[in-house]
Amino acid sequence: MPSRSLPSRPDLTQLRLQAKEMRRAQRSGSPSAAARILTQHPRLRGRAFRDAQQAMLSLADAQLVVAREYGFDTWIALKRHVAISRRLVHMRTHPGFAGAVAAFDRGDLEGLRGLIAHDPTLARARGVLEPPFGYFSGATLLHHVAGNPLRVPLPANVVELAAFLIEAGAEVNARTLSPTNGVTTMDLVLTSQHASEAGVSPALIDLLLAHGARLDLLAPDVLHGSLSNHATRAAERLIELGAEVDLCAAAALGRMDRLRDAFDPAGKLKTPVRRGTETLSERDAIGLAMLFAYVNGRREAVDFLLEKDGNWNMIGVNNGTALHRAAGAGDRAMVERLVAKGADLGDRNNPFNATPLSWADHGGKTEVFHWMRTNVPVDIHDAVCFGLLDQVRARIAERPDCVNEALDQWQIPRATPLHFAAHTRSAAILTLLLDAGALPNTLAGDGRTALDIADARGAFEVAKRLAARGGVRAADL
């Protein structure tokens, strides 16, 4: 999860200035700058604090750190995002676009036909041009046929509407103008639960293919996008067109004959599972297939796969492991099974840097949350975040040095429990941590001390106690 958020209209000049300022701060020995570098720069991540302070940091290095703080892998990717965002800011929605979308939503084919006859440019016009910009920015009318964004229900004659738009000149392979990764109409149809549940996915796929839409049926994971998004009808049509049913697809579709046949008499996989260019290990493949089965509600497939030796901490079906998904759904029975199987309770490998316990809390699943906090060891970061004093004391008793352990939690990178005592305004837990040896001036990965965080959160009692124990702001280190 990014530690900083771009404004809706980012300015590259300001971003370059941020990188230059960070480089100057690092050269002057700033601990805050060093903490940010250690968190974000791949060459220095995990190194000693002094290494970051003494490194010969180029401007390109500083730009990379800034880019990663905003959630981009490279400075070039950030520049591209800014350039496209600026382009979108200066684009204007076609004056007839909103009316055409309204006619589309009503299923008013004759009304849409009349609008485009009056102004044929509408067929290729771009809309959805208001910031903040996302995957659907710059969509054409044809992009709307999959029900994005959250256009439910689809008009009953959506296939006829799509055929008319193509006949009127819509570009079948046009991509949206997302600053990160534009998508085609085919991409949207293949991953549309709305279109699948409405039963129109097969006809839309066929229509798009008949007019030149690009689709690689030989890609090893061609079915995975559909089956990650509950677009079952789309996946079934791809199979009819020749897509291969691999282990994950068999699990997601509940095809038990194919699932059982994927293993030899000794219980070993007959054929490796590939995702993109990667070939998965057998344990990873089984774990991923189980996740696909669980997300798609295929309980018999889940039961079958859980009897095998799998990696139950796999991700890859949108966000989270199976334990995250079960906790977030309030599925206590599945949570208990996965915990018994050794699933990682502290897994934070998702865009939110959140554990399964956090997912249960966020989803309001109080029964699962209570069961987990009562029956499994809650790590100290979560225990602090949720005010679980008994669990905080238990973790300190087991391993006293955990009070200074740093990891990515929620929106704060490389945070210690003390940072989250400040974030949650918990003066009592803060005192407990300090008494146990928590260092008051450790810097989080975003360059802030606990006192900085307390100030930002308006935690006056926490700030007072920190100051009394030697806590200072990062600017004063």
C-alpha positions as CSV (number, residue, x, y, z in Angstrom):
1,M,0.0,0.0,0.0
2,P,1.5,3.4,-0.9
3,S,2.7,5.5,2.0
4,R,1.7,8.7,0.2
5,S,-1.2,9.7,-2.1
6,L,-0.9,11.6,-5.3
7,P,-3.2,14.6,-5.7
8,S,-5.9,14.3,-8.3
9,R,-3.8,16.5,-10.6
10,P,-0.2,15.6,-10.0
11,D,2.6,17.9,-11.1
12,L,5.9,16.4,-12.3
13,T,7.8,19.5,-11.3
14,Q,6.6,19.2,-7.7
15,L,7.5,15.5,-7.7
16,R,11.0,16.3,-9.0
17,L,11.4,18.9,-6.3
18,Q,10.4,16.3,-3.7
19,A,13.1,14.0,-4.9
20,K,15.7,16.7,-4.9
21,E,14.7,17.8,-1.3
22,M,14.9,14.2,-0.2
23,R,18.3,13.8,-1.7
24,R,19.5,17.0,0.0
25,A,18.1,15.8,3.3
26,Q,19.9,12.5,2.9
27,R,23.2,14.2,2.2
28,S,22.8,16.3,5.3
29,G,22.4,13.2,7.4
30,S,18.7,13.4,7.9
31,P,17.5,10.3,9.8
32,S,14.0,10.8,8.3
33,A,15.3,10.6,4.8
34,A,17.5,7.6,5.6
35,A,14.4,5.8,7.0
36,R,12.5,6.4,3.8
37,I,15.4,5.2,1.7
38,L,15.8,2.0,3.7
39,T,12.1,1.3,3.2
40,Q,11.8,2.0,-0.5
41,H,15.1,1.6,-2.3
42,P,15.6,-2.0,-3.4
43,R,19.4,-1.7,-3.2
44,L,19.4,-0.5,0.4
45,R,16.2,-2.1,1.8
46,G,17.0,-3.9,5.0
47,R,20.5,-2.5,5.3
48,A,21.9,-0.7,8.4
49,F,20.6,2.8,9.1
50,R,24.1,4.2,8.6
51,D,24.4,2.7,5.1
52,A,21.4,4.8,4.0
53,Q,22.9,7.9,5.5
54,Q,26.3,7.4,3.9
55,A,25.1,6.1,0.5
56,M,26.0,8.1,-2.6
57,L,22.5,8.7,-3.6
58,S,21.9,9.9,-7.2
59,L,19.0,12.0,-8.3
60,A,17.6,8.9,-10.0
61,D,17.9,7.0,-6.7
62,A,15.9,9.7,-5.0
63,Q,13.3,9.7,-7.7
64,L,12.9,6.0,-7.4
65,V,12.3,6.3,-3.6
66,V,9.6,9.0,-4.2
67,A,8.0,6.9,-7.0
68,R,7.8,3.9,-4.7
69,E,6.3,5.9,-1.9
70,Y,3.5,6.8,-4.3
71,G,3.0,3.1,-5.2
72,F,4.9,3.0,-8.5
73,D,7.7,0.5,-9.3
74,T,9.8,3.0,-11.2
75,W,10.1,6.8,-11.7
76,I,9.3,6.2,-15.4
77,A,5.9,4.6,-14.4
78,L,5.2,7.6,-12.2
79,K,6.1,10.0,-15.0
80,R,3.8,8.1,-17.3
81,H,0.9,8.3,-14.8
82,V,1.4,12.0,-14.4
83,A,1.6,12.6,-18.2
84,I,-1.6,10.7,-18.9
85,S,-3.3,12.4,-15.9
86,R,-2.4,15.8,-17.3
87,R,-3.6,14.8,-20.7
88,L,-6.9,13.7,-19.2
89,V,-7.3,16.9,-17.3
90,H,-7.2,18.8,-20.6
91,M,-9.6,16.5,-22.4
92,R,-13.3,17.5,-22.6
93,T,-16.2,15.0,-22.5
94,H,-18.2,15.1,-25.6
95,P,-21.3,17.2,-24.9
96,G,-23.6,14.4,-26.0
97,F,-21.8,11.6,-24.1
98,A,-23.9,11.7,-20.9
99,G,-27.1,11.6,-22.9
100,A,-25.8,8.7,-24.9
101,V,-24.9,6.8,-21.7
102,A,-28.4,7.5,-20.3
103,A,-30.0,6.1,-23.5
104,F,-27.7,3.1,-23.2
105,D,-28.6,2.4,-19.6
106,R,-32.3,2.6,-20.5
107,G,-31.8,0.1,-23.3
108,D,-33.1,2.8,-25.7
109,L,-31.6,1.6,-29.0
110,E,-33.6,4.0,-31.1
111,G,-32.7,6.9,-28.9
112,L,-29.0,6.0,-29.1
113,R,-29.3,5.5,-32.8
114,G,-30.8,9.0,-33.2
115,L,-28.0,10.6,-31.1
116,I,-25.2,9.0,-33.1
117,A,-27.0,9.7,-36.4
118,H,-27.0,13.4,-35.4
119,D,-23.3,13.3,-34.3
120,P,-21.4,10.2,-35.6
121,T,-18.3,11.2,-33.5
122,L,-20.2,9.9,-30.4
123,A,-19.4,6.3,-31.4
124,R,-15.7,6.9,-30.6
125,A,-16.1,9.7,-28.1
126,R,-14.4,9.5,-24.7
127,G,-16.1,10.1,-21.3
128,V,-15.5,9.5,-17.6
129,L,-12.8,12.2,-17.6
130,E,-13.2,13.6,-14.1
131,P,-10.4,13.1,-11.6
132,P,-9.4,11.0,-9.7
133,F,-8.5,8.9,-12.8
134,G,-8.8,5.2,-12.7
135,Y,-9.1,2.1,-14.9
136,F,-12.4,3.4,-16.5
137,S,-11.2,6.9,-17.3
138,G,-11.6,7.8,-20.9
139,A,-14.1,5.0,-21.6
140,T,-16.0,4.9,-24.8
141,L,-19.7,4.0,-25.0
142,L,-18.7,0.4,-26.1
143,H,-16.7,0.0,-22.8
144,H,-20.0,0.3,-20.9
145,V,-21.4,-3.0,-22.2
146,A,-19.8,-5.0,-19.4
147,G,-21.6,-3.0,-16.7
148,N,-18.6,-0.8,-15.6
149,P,-18.3,1.0,-13.3
150,L,-21.0,-0.7,-11.2
151,R,-23.8,-0.2,-13.8
152,V,-26.4,-2.7,-12.6
153,P,-28.6,-4.0,-14.0
154,L,-27.4,-4.2,-17.6
155,P,-30.1,-3.4,-20.2
156,A,-31.7,-6.5,-21.5
157,N,-30.7,-5.7,-25.0
158,V,-27.1,-5.0,-24.2
159,V,-25.8,-7.3,-27.0
160,E,-27.9,-5.5,-29.6
161,L,-26.7,-2.1,-28.2
162,A,-23.1,-3.3,-28.5
163,A,-23.6,-4.5,-32.1
164,F,-25.1,-1.2,-33.0
165,L,-22.1,0.7,-31.5
166,I,-19.7,-1.4,-33.4
167,E,-21.7,-0.9,-36.6
168,A,-21.6,2.8,-35.9
169,G,-17.8,2.9,-35.8
170,A,-16.8,2.1,-32.2
171,E,-13.2,0.7,-31.9
172,V,-13.4,-2.8,-30.6
173,N,-9.8,-2.8,-29.4
174,A,-9.8,0.7,-28.0
175,R,-8.3,0.9,-24.5
176,T,-9.5,3.1,-21.7
177,L,-7.1,5.9,-20.9
178,S,-6.2,4.8,-17.3
179,P,-2.9,6.3,-16.2
180,T,-1.8,2.9,-14.9
181,N,-3.2,0.3,-17.3
182,G,-6.0,0.9,-19.8
183,V,-8.4,-2.0,-20.6
184,T,-10.3,-3.1,-23.7
185,T,-14.0,-4.0,-23.9
186,M,-13.0,-7.6,-24.1
187,D,-11.0,-7.3,-20.9
188,L,-14.0,-5.8,-19.2
189,V,-16.4,-8.5,-20.5
190,L,-14.2,-11.3,-19.5
191,T,-14.0,-10.1,-15.9
192,S,-17.6,-8.9,-15.5
193,Q,-19.7,-10.6,-12.9
194,H,-22.7,-8.5,-14.0
195,A,-22.5,-9.7,-17.6
196,S,-21.9,-13.2,-16.5
197,E,-24.9,-13.3,-14.2
198,A,-27.1,-11.6,-16.8
199,G,-26.1,-14.4,-19.2
200,V,-24.8,-12.1,-21.9
201,S,-21.0,-12.8,-21.6
202,P,-20.9,-15.5,-24.3
203,A,-22.8,-13.4,-26.9
204,L,-20.7,-10.3,-26.1
205,I,-17.5,-12.4,-26.4
206,D,-18.6,-13.8,-29.8
207,L,-19.7,-10.4,-31.1
208,L,-16.3,-8.8,-30.1
209,L,-14.3,-11.6,-31.7
210,A,-16.3,-11.4,-34.9
211,H,-15.3,-7.8,-35.2
212,G,-11.6,-8.3,-34.6
213,A,-11.2,-8.2,-30.8
214,R,-7.9,-9.6,-29.6
215,L,-8.0,-12.6,-27.3
216,D,-5.2,-15.2,-26.6
217,L,-6.9,-18.5,-25.9
218,L,-3.6,-20.2,-25.6
219,A,-2.4,-18.2,-22.6
220,P,-1.8,-20.6,-19.7
221,D,-4.0,-18.5,-17.3
222,V,-6.5,-17.2,-19.8
223,L,-9.4,-18.4,-17.6
224,H,-8.0,-17.0,-14.3
225,G,-9.2,-13.4,-14.8
226,S,-12.8,-14.5,-15.3
227,L,-12.7,-17.0,-12.5
228,S,-11.1,-14.5,-10.1
229,N,-14.1,-12.2,-10.7
230,H,-17.1,-14.6,-10.6
231,A,-17.5,-14.3,-14.4
232,T,-18.3,-18.0,-14.7
233,R,-20.2,-17.7,-18.0
234,A,-17.3,-15.9,-19.6
235,A,-14.9,-18.7,-18.5
236,E,-17.3,-21.4,-19.8
237,R,-17.5,-19.6,-23.2
238,L,-13.7,-19.4,-23.4
239,I,-13.5,-23.2,-22.7
240,E,-15.9,-23.8,-25.5
241,L,-13.7,-21.7,-27.8
242,G,-10.7,-23.8,-26.9
243,A,-9.2,-22.5,-23.6
244,E,-7.5,-25.2,-21.5
245,V,-9.0,-26.1,-18.2
246,D,-6.0,-26.2,-15.8
247,L,-6.1,-27.2,-12.2
248,C,-7.2,-23.8,-11.0
249,A,-10.0,-23.5,-13.5
250,A,-11.2,-27.0,-12.7
251,A,-11.3,-26.1,-9.0
252,A,-13.0,-22.7,-9.6
253,L,-15.7,-24.4,-11.8
254,G,-16.2,-27.3,-9.4
255,R,-15.3,-29.8,-12.2
256,M,-14.4,-32.7,-9.8
257,D,-13.8,-35.2,-12.6
258,R,-11.1,-32.9,-14.1
259,L,-9.8,-32.0,-10.6
260,R,-9.3,-35.7,-9.6
261,D,-7.9,-36.5,-13.0
262,A,-5.2,-33.8,-12.5
263,F,-3.4,-36.1,-10.0
264,D,-1.8,-39.5,-10.6
265,P,-2.4,-42.5,-8.4
266,A,0.4,-41.4,-6.1
267,G,-1.4,-38.1,-5.6
268,K,1.1,-36.0,-7.6
269,L,0.1,-33.4,-10.2
270,K,0.3,-34.7,-13.7
271,T,0.7,-31.3,-15.3
272,P,2.4,-28.2,-13.9
273,V,0.3,-25.1,-13.4
274,R,1.5,-21.8,-15.1
275,R,0.7,-18.2,-14.4
276,G,2.0,-16.0,-17.1
277,T,5.6,-17.0,-17.6
278,E,5.9,-18.6,-14.1
279,T,5.6,-22.4,-13.5
280,L,4.3,-22.9,-10.0
281,S,5.6,-25.5,-7.6
282,E,3.2,-28.4,-6.8
283,R,2.4,-27.0,-3.3
284,D,1.8,-23.5,-4.7
285,A,-0.4,-24.9,-7.5
286,I,-2.6,-26.8,-5.0
287,G,-2.8,-23.9,-2.7
288,L,-3.8,-21.5,-5.5
289,A,-6.4,-24.0,-6.8
290,M,-7.9,-24.3,-3.4
291,L,-8.1,-20.4,-3.2
292,F,-9.9,-20.4,-6.6
293,A,-12.3,-23.1,-5.3
294,Y,-13.0,-21.2,-2.1
295,V,-13.6,-17.8,-3.7
296,N,-16.0,-19.5,-6.2
297,G,-17.9,-21.4,-3.5
298,R,-16.9,-24.9,-4.7
299,R,-16.9,-26.6,-1.3
300,E,-16.3,-30.1,-2.6
301,A,-13.2,-28.9,-4.5
302,V,-12.0,-27.1,-1.3
303,D,-12.4,-30.3,0.7
304,F,-10.6,-32.4,-1.9
305,L,-7.7,-30.0,-2.2
306,L,-7.3,-29.4,1.6
307,E,-6.5,-33.1,2.0
308,K,-3.4,-32.6,-0.1
309,D,-0.1,-30.9,0.7
310,G,-0.7,-27.3,-0.4
311,N,0.6,-23.8,0.3
312,W,-2.4,-22.4,2.1
313,N,-0.9,-18.9,2.0
314,M,-1.2,-18.4,-1.7
315,I,-2.5,-15.2,-3.2
316,G,-3.5,-14.5,-6.8
317,V,-7.3,-14.4,-6.8
318,N,-7.7,-10.7,-6.5
319,N,-6.5,-9.8,-2.9
320,G,-5.6,-11.9,0.1
321,T,-5.1,-15.5,1.1
322,A,-7.8,-18.0,1.7
323,L,-7.6,-17.1,5.4
324,H,-8.1,-13.4,4.6
325,R,-11.1,-14.2,2.4
326,A,-12.7,-16.5,5.0
327,A,-12.1,-14.0,7.9
328,G,-13.5,-11.1,5.8
329,A,-16.5,-13.2,4.8
330,G,-17.2,-14.2,8.4
331,D,-16.8,-17.9,7.5
332,R,-15.7,-19.2,11.0
333,A,-15.7,-22.8,10.0
334,M,-13.2,-22.2,7.2
335,V,-11.1,-19.9,9.4
336,E,-10.9,-22.7,11.9
337,R,-9.9,-25.3,9.3
338,L,-7.2,-23.0,7.8
339,V,-5.8,-22.2,11.2
340,A,-5.6,-25.9,12.0
341,K,-3.8,-26.4,8.7
342,G,-1.2,-23.8,9.7
343,A,-2.3,-20.9,7.6
344,D,-0.3,-17.8,8.4
345,L,-2.2,-15.6,10.9
346,G,0.2,-12.7,10.4
347,D,0.1,-12.6,6.6
348,R,0.0,-9.0,5.3
349,N,0.7,-9.8,1.6
350,N,-2.1,-7.7,0.2
351,P,-2.5,-4.1,-0.9
352,F,-3.8,-3.1,2.6
353,N,-0.9,-4.6,4.5
354,A,-3.5,-6.2,6.7
355,T,-3.8,-9.5,8.5
356,P,-6.8,-11.9,8.4
357,L,-7.9,-10.5,11.8
358,S,-7.9,-7.0,10.3
359,W,-10.0,-8.2,7.4
360,A,-12.6,-9.7,9.9
361,D,-12.7,-6.4,11.7
362,H,-13.0,-4.3,8.6
363,G,-15.8,-6.6,7.3
364,G,-17.7,-6.2,10.6
365,K,-17.4,-10.0,11.2
366,T,-17.5,-9.8,15.0
367,E,-17.9,-13.6,15.6
368,V,-14.8,-14.4,13.6
369,F,-12.9,-11.5,15.1
370,H,-13.8,-12.7,18.6
371,W,-12.9,-16.3,17.9
372,M,-9.5,-15.3,16.5
373,R,-8.6,-12.9,19.3
374,T,-9.6,-15.6,21.8
375,N,-8.2,-18.7,20.2
376,V,-5.1,-17.8,18.3
377,P,-2.0,-15.7,19.1
378,V,-2.5,-12.1,17.8
379,D,0.8,-10.5,16.8
380,I,1.8,-7.4,18.7
381,H,1.1,-5.0,15.8
382,D,-2.5,-6.2,15.5
383,A,-2.9,-6.4,19.3
384,V,-1.9,-2.8,19.6
385,C,-4.1,-1.7,16.7
386,F,-7.2,-3.3,18.2
387,G,-6.4,-2.5,21.8
388,L,-6.0,-6.1,22.9
389,L,-4.0,-5.5,26.1
390,D,-4.0,-9.2,27.1
391,Q,-2.4,-10.1,23.7
392,V,0.1,-7.2,23.9
393,R,1.2,-8.5,27.3
394,A,1.4,-12.1,26.1
395,R,3.6,-11.2,23.1
396,I,5.9,-9.1,25.2
397,A,6.2,-12.0,27.7
398,E,7.0,-14.4,24.9
399,R,9.5,-12.2,23.2
400,P,10.4,-8.9,24.8
401,D,12.2,-7.5,21.7
402,C,9.0,-7.6,19.7
403,V,8.2,-4.1,21.0
404,N,10.7,-2.7,18.5
405,E,9.9,-5.0,15.6
406,A,9.1,-3.0,12.4
407,L,6.9,-4.2,9.6
408,D,4.4,-2.8,7.0
409,Q,1.0,-2.4,8.7
410,W,-1.9,-0.7,7.1
411,Q,-0.8,2.7,5.6
412,I,2.4,3.0,7.6
413,P,5.5,1.2,6.2
414,R,8.1,-0.3,8.6
415,A,6.1,0.7,11.7
416,T,6.8,-0.5,15.2
417,P,4.0,-1.2,17.7
418,L,4.7,2.2,19.3
419,H,3.8,4.0,16.0
420,F,0.4,2.3,16.1
421,A,-0.1,3.1,19.8
422,A,0.2,6.7,18.6
423,H,-1.9,6.1,15.6
424,T,-4.8,4.6,17.6
425,R,-4.4,7.2,20.4
426,S,-3.9,4.5,23.0
427,A,-2.1,6.1,25.9
428,A,-2.3,3.0,28.1
429,I,-0.8,0.7,25.5
430,L,1.9,3.3,24.7
431,T,3.0,3.3,28.4
432,L,3.0,-0.5,28.5
433,L,5.3,-0.6,25.4
434,L,7.6,2.1,26.7
435,D,7.9,0.3,30.0
436,A,8.8,-2.9,28.1
437,G,11.6,-1.2,26.3
438,A,10.1,0.4,23.2
439,L,12.4,3.0,21.7
440,P,10.5,6.3,21.6
441,N,12.2,7.8,18.5
442,T,12.4,4.9,16.1
443,L,11.5,6.2,12.6
444,A,8.8,4.5,10.6
445,G,9.4,3.9,6.9
446,D,7.8,7.1,6.0
447,G,10.3,9.0,8.1
448,R,8.0,9.8,11.1
449,T,8.5,9.2,14.8
450,A,5.7,8.1,17.1
451,L,5.4,11.8,18.2
452,D,4.9,12.9,14.6
453,I,2.1,10.4,14.3
454,A,0.5,11.4,17.6
455,D,0.5,15.0,16.4
456,A,-1.1,14.1,13.1
457,R,-3.8,12.1,14.9
458,G,-4.5,14.8,17.5
459,A,-3.5,12.3,20.2
460,F,-2.6,14.9,22.9
461,E,-2.3,12.5,25.9
462,V,-0.1,10.1,23.8
463,A,2.1,13.1,22.7
464,K,2.4,14.3,26.3
465,R,3.5,10.8,27.5
466,L,5.9,10.4,24.6
467,A,7.6,13.8,25.2
468,A,7.9,12.9,28.9
469,R,9.8,9.7,27.9
470,G,12.2,11.5,25.5
471,G,10.1,11.3,22.4
472,V,10.8,14.0,19.7
473,R,9.7,14.8,16.2
474,A,11.7,13.6,13.3
475,A,12.7,17.1,12.4
476,D,14.5,17.4,15.8
477,L,16.5,14.2,15.5
